[in-house]
Amino acid sequence: MKLLQDYTSFREDEFWRAIPIWKDIDYETFIDHKWQEKNAITNHKKLLKTIQDLVSDEFLEDAKGGFKKAPMTTRITPYLLSLMDWQDPDSCPIRRQFLTLASHLQPDHPMLRFDSLGEQADSPVKGLTHRYEDKVLFLALDTCPVYCRYCTRAYAVGGDTDATEKVSIKASRDRWNVMFNYLRENKQIQDVVISGGDSYRLKASQVKEIGEELLKIDHIRRFRFATKGLAIMPMKILTDTDWTDAICEITSKARKQYKEVCIHTHFNHSNEITGITQDAMNILFSRGVKVRNQSVFQNHVNDSSDSMISLVKNLSYINIQPYYVYIHDLTAGTEDMRTSLQTALDVEKSVRGVTAGFNTPTFVVDAPGGGGKRCAHSYEWYDTDTGISAWKAPSVKPGEQFLYFDPLHTLKEEAQCAWLEEAKRKSMIENALAKG
């Protein structure tokens, strides 16, 4: 009989003291969101200095090389850095998401596009993406409490890097007013995702401003504040009472109007969940705030059955509903983090059945070019030899086809070489469109 794993216990130790510069920091200091913000690592020189006594010289040089090619600027909270496994940083699933190593990088896929999901093309006004009939994406701002190296919105989020120049979507009342006017005029819209950037970076007053404005629009029935905050700085819920109160107040007001407000968050690995996370969730849950999770499926992070099952079970236990698992988008500088579609299909098969259906995430491909989220099993055609899958989105963009491409490193050598030849590449794409 298989020994049952404990998915109900979370680390309560003072793990941050393993980082030399924080060895004397007590719990009360560490739990303060203002201390976390003040001590966030915001440039690569400071990051390297912080970890220099924990890693080898070779690792430091590898990281230096990675920073030069990274599409995202550096920002890591002390909480997050402390959760990384500095005994084995090369394979640490948290380190892989935030700190680029040059030796791990692979050439971008030949079909990569800067705004791979076509969000800007579906923006009737700046910062508002309207792709689905009754739902919009409201990009409130362009900053985050941390910067994930795999961010699909790298075209706008964070500062410019050596590799990337960004589109600006700063927090602005004037810009928001234009977006609100669009929402008022389009009565088919019922659902709004408030993102960016990250809703954690909104002031409490801005949370209320956006929330109350949306509640005034009769046909808006649902909206969610999207934030990775619970995974990278859960103590904000505990110590930034103004922000937490603002979220809870808007949620309560919405409920009285028979509308739904919730938080959508972003955990990718069970190592990101601690006792502090559970404490934060207990506050939100007790105050009636629903939280759902959206993961990104990543190579050597959560692309095994064991790692994904552990994540799903841990999240479920602390009342975070596993909602989506996104097959990794084509984004610059992250080819090493992508997997094949087939890998995701295999893991999804293992996950289904380990817990209740409402806590079983849907694995999706966000179809490149603006097709939107498609269930990973719903492709029209998939060739594992070329790594091309074809998708249709009849309720989003009828009559169009969208292609997703497995990373070259998952293909046989012959196929990898074919992708590097323009004529063969063109032929493979034409063949996929014809069969799809």
SVG drawing of the C-alpha trace seen along z (x, -y; Angstrom):
<svg xmlns="http://www.w3.org/2000/svg" viewBox="-28 -62 63 64">
<polyline fill="none" stroke="black" stroke-width="0.4" points="0.0,0.0 1.3,-3.4 2.3,-5.5 0.2,-8.7 2.1,-11.9 1.3,-14.7 -0.1,-17.7 -1.4,-19.4 1.8,-20.6 3.8,-23.7 7.1,-25.0 7.1,-27.1 10.9,-27.6 12.8,-30.9 14.1,-29.9 15.3,-33.4 18.1,-33.3 20.0,-31.0 20.7,-34.1 23.7,-35.7 22.5,-39.3 19.2,-38.3 20.5,-35.9 19.6,-38.3 16.2,-39.2 13.4,-38.1 9.9,-37.0 8.1,-40.3 10.5,-42.2 10.4,-39.6 6.6,-39.5 6.3,-43.2 5.4,-43.9 7.2,-47.3 10.4,-45.6 9.9,-43.1 9.4,-46.0 12.4,-48.0 14.7,-45.0 13.6,-43.6 16.5,-42.8 16.1,-45.2 19.3,-44.8 21.6,-42.0 24.6,-43.4 22.8,-43.4 21.4,-39.9 24.9,-38.5 26.3,-40.1 23.4,-38.7 24.1,-35.1 27.9,-35.2 28.6,-33.3 26.0,-30.6 27.0,-29.6 30.1,-28.8 32.1,-31.2 30.9,-29.3 27.3,-29.9 27.9,-33.6 29.5,-33.9 26.6,-31.9 24.1,-34.2 26.0,-37.3 25.7,-36.0 22.1,-35.3 21.2,-38.8 22.6,-40.2 20.1,-38.2 17.1,-38.3 13.9,-39.9 12.8,-41.0 14.5,-43.3 15.4,-42.0 13.0,-42.2 12.9,-39.5 11.5,-39.7 13.5,-38.5 10.7,-35.9 11.1,-34.5 14.9,-34.5 14.9,-32.8 12.7,-30.0 15.2,-29.1 17.3,-26.0 20.8,-27.3 22.1,-23.8 21.2,-23.0 20.5,-26.3 20.9,-24.8 17.9,-22.6 15.8,-24.7 12.3,-25.1 11.9,-28.6 15.3,-29.8 14.6,-28.7 11.6,-31.1 13.3,-34.2 17.1,-34.0 18.4,-33.3 21.5,-31.2 23.3,-31.7 24.2,-28.0 20.5,-27.0 19.4,-29.4 18.5,-28.1 17.8,-30.0 14.3,-31.4 11.9,-29.4 11.9,-30.7 8.2,-31.5 8.5,-33.7 6.8,-37.0 7.2,-39.9 3.5,-40.0 3.0,-36.4 -0.7,-36.3 -1.6,-39.4 -3.0,-41.3 -2.2,-44.7 -4.0,-43.8 -7.1,-43.1 -6.9,-46.3 -9.7,-48.8 -8.2,-51.3 -4.7,-51.3 -4.4,-48.8 -7.7,-47.0 -7.8,-43.7 -11.2,-42.7 -10.9,-39.2 -13.8,-37.3 -17.3,-38.6 -18.2,-39.1 -14.8,-39.5 -12.0,-42.0 -8.5,-42.3 -8.0,-45.6 -4.2,-46.4 -4.2,-48.8 -0.4,-49.3 2.9,-47.8 4.8,-47.0 5.0,-43.9 6.4,-43.0 8.6,-40.5 9.5,-40.0 9.1,-36.4 11.6,-35.7 8.9,-33.9 6.3,-36.7 4.0,-36.6 3.5,-40.3 7.2,-41.2 6.3,-43.6 5.0,-46.0 5.8,-44.8 9.0,-46.0 11.7,-48.4 13.7,-48.1 16.5,-45.6 19.5,-45.0 17.2,-42.6 13.8,-44.3 12.3,-47.8 8.8,-48.0 5.4,-49.5 4.3,-51.8 1.0,-51.2 1.5,-53.3 -1.2,-53.6 -3.1,-56.7 -6.6,-57.9 -6.9,-59.5 -6.1,-56.1 -8.4,-54.3 -11.3,-56.7 -11.0,-55.9 -11.2,-52.2 -14.2,-52.7 -16.0,-54.6 -15.4,-51.7 -16.8,-49.2 -19.9,-51.4 -20.6,-51.6 -20.2,-47.8 -23.0,-46.2 -22.1,-42.7 -19.1,-42.8 -19.8,-41.0 -16.4,-40.0 -13.2,-42.1 -9.8,-40.8 -7.8,-43.6 -4.1,-42.8 -1.1,-44.5 1.5,-44.3 0.2,-43.1 -2.8,-44.2 -0.6,-44.0 1.1,-47.2 -2.2,-49.1 -2.7,-51.3 -5.6,-50.5 -7.3,-53.7 -6.8,-52.5 -8.2,-49.1 -11.4,-50.9 -11.4,-53.3 -11.3,-50.6 -13.6,-48.3 -16.3,-50.9 -16.2,-52.2 -16.8,-48.7 -19.6,-48.0 -21.4,-51.1 -21.6,-49.5 -24.8,-47.3 -23.8,-44.8 -20.4,-44.0 -21.2,-40.9 -17.8,-39.6 -14.3,-40.9 -11.0,-39.5 -7.9,-41.1 -4.9,-39.2 -1.8,-39.0 1.2,-36.8 1.5,-38.4 0.3,-35.4 3.1,-33.3 5.9,-35.8 4.9,-38.1 1.9,-36.6 2.7,-38.8 1.2,-41.8 -2.2,-40.2 -1.2,-40.0 0.4,-43.4 -0.9,-45.8 -4.3,-46.0 -5.4,-48.9 -4.9,-46.9 -6.5,-43.7 -9.4,-45.8 -9.9,-47.4 -10.1,-44.0 -12.5,-42.6 -14.7,-45.8 -15.1,-45.6 -15.8,-41.9 -18.5,-42.5 -20.1,-45.4 -20.2,-43.2 -21.9,-40.4 -24.6,-42.7 -25.2,-43.5 -25.2,-39.8 -21.9,-40.2 -18.7,-38.2 -15.2,-39.6 -12.3,-37.3 -8.5,-37.1 -6.7,-35.1 -3.1,-34.2 -0.2,-32.3 1.7,-29.5 3.8,-27.1 5.4,-24.8 4.5,-23.5 7.8,-24.9 6.3,-28.3 3.7,-27.6 4.6,-28.1 2.9,-28.6 2.8,-32.3 0.8,-31.6 -1.7,-29.6 -2.0,-32.4 -2.7,-34.9 -5.3,-32.6 -7.0,-32.0 -7.6,-35.8 -9.0,-36.0 -11.1,-32.9 -12.6,-33.9 -13.6,-37.3 -15.3,-35.7 -12.7,-36.3 -12.5,-33.5 -9.0,-32.8 -8.2,-30.8 -4.8,-29.8 -3.3,-29.9 -0.1,-28.1 2.4,-28.1 3.6,-24.6 7.4,-24.8 10.3,-22.5 12.0,-21.2 9.5,-23.2 6.2,-21.5 6.3,-19.2 6.1,-15.9 3.0,-14.2 4.4,-14.3 5.2,-18.0 1.8,-19.0 -0.2,-16.7 1.6,-18.1 0.9,-21.7 -2.8,-20.9 -3.2,-19.2 -1.4,-21.8 -3.4,-24.6 -6.6,-22.8 -5.8,-22.3 -5.4,-26.1 -8.6,-26.9 -7.0,-28.1 -8.8,-26.6 -6.5,-25.2 -8.1,-26.8 -5.8,-26.8 -2.4,-25.4 -1.1,-27.3 1.1,-25.5 4.1,-27.9 3.7,-30.7 6.4,-31.5 8.2,-34.3 11.7,-35.7 14.6,-34.1 12.6,-31.3 12.9,-28.4 14.6,-26.3 11.5,-26.6 9.0,-25.3 7.8,-21.7 6.1,-19.9 2.3,-19.8 2.5,-16.1 4.2,-16.4 1.4,-18.5 -1.2,-16.1 0.5,-13.2 0.7,-15.1 -2.9,-16.3 -3.9,-12.7 -2.2,-11.8 -3.6,-14.8 -7.2,-14.1 -8.7,-11.9 -6.4,-12.7 -8.9,-15.2 -12.4,-16.7 -13.2,-17.9 -13.6,-21.5 -10.1,-21.5 -8.7,-19.9 -7.1,-22.5 -7.8,-22.8 -4.7,-22.5 -4.8,-25.2 -2.9,-26.5 -3.3,-30.3 -3.3,-30.1 -0.6,-32.3 -1.9,-35.2 -5.0,-35.8 -7.0,-32.6 -7.4,-32.7 -7.4,-29.8 -8.1,-26.4 -8.3,-23.2 -5.0,-21.3 -6.9,-18.3 -8.9,-20.3 -6.3,-20.7 -7.4,-20.1 -4.2,-18.5 -0.9,-17.7 2.4,-16.4 4.8,-15.4 7.6,-15.1 7.5,-18.7 6.0,-20.0 3.2,-21.9 -0.3,-21.8 -3.2,-23.5 -6.1,-25.2 -9.5,-26.8 -11.5,-29.2 -14.9,-29.4 -16.4,-31.6 -13.5,-33.9 -12.2,-34.3 -14.3,-32.1 -12.7,-30.8 -9.1,-31.4 -6.5,-28.8 -3.8,-29.3 -0.5,-27.3 1.4,-26.5 5.0,-25.2 6.8,-22.8 10.3,-23.9 13.0,-22.7 14.9,-20.9 12.0,-18.4 12.2,-17.4 14.5,-14.9 17.6,-16.3 16.3,-16.0 13.3,-18.2 15.4,-20.7 17.6,-21.2 14.5,-21.5 13.2,-24.4 16.4,-26.3 15.9,-26.2 13.4,-28.8 12.0,-26.7 11.4,-23.6 9.9,-25.8 7.5,-27.3 6.5,-23.8 5.9,-22.5 3.6,-25.4 1.7,-25.2 1.2,-21.5 -0.1,-22.1 -2.6,-24.7 -3.8,-22.4 -4.4,-19.5 -5.9,-21.6"/>
</svg>
